[in-house]
């Protein structure tokens, strides 16, 4: 640990994207899925989630702007500022952060945002819900401490995370520091029981203080992906085709590439 010349000028940003995927066969089922997602993750619910994030990272909320959009989607933006806890020890150790039953960290002026994007494929019945969350801090603590809670807030098939430390801060001798904590993987901030559920890939650029982790659920149970559809009502061929469409959708999102597949 080094003593700073003044304020910690490092900016630490966690970008967190989650995807929920399902199969909705008819136009009505797809509309019902979008309606369900809009209700489950409306602006009020998202505000509650981000308020808990602020609690975890020890921030005062200065302002909240939230909006439900027509026909679908929602956004929440919070302006937050530093809050001091004299009895709390600040730590950036590579360990999972808490669920919201304890405040253990510290934050300086910054912001938290979330935007949702429900959508559906007009041809193959695949519907997807995406939520983009950004937690940006300036100061001592890393927003990675909120990651463990965020993953538990959403029932996610795919999670894509980016963490970047920008700028520099000076110690008392005037020497510049471009990062103020050790990190070799975002995975170190995720609970072990969660990591067991997902296939995980890291793409890190250590010399630029850029870290990227992707997660995709290992187990696939078709019944969990059918919206208002009973799998017993589908014949074997139809189940196989639906499963192929769902798996393709997940692989394309995970690898960020379109995959040509013959479903005939």
Secondary structure, DSSP 8 states (H G I E B T S, - for coil): ---BSSS---EEEEEEEEEEEEE--SHHHHHHHHHHHHHHT-HHHHHHHHHHHHHHTTEEEEEEEEEE-SSS-EEEEEEEEE---TT------SS----TT-------SEEEEEEEEEEE-TTT-EEEEEEEEEEEEESSS-GGGGHHHHHHHS--SEEEEEEEEES-EEBTT--EES-SS--S-GGGGS-HHHHTTEEEEE--BGGGTEEEEEEEES---GGGGBSS--GGGS-HHHHHHHHHHHHHHHHHHHHTS-------
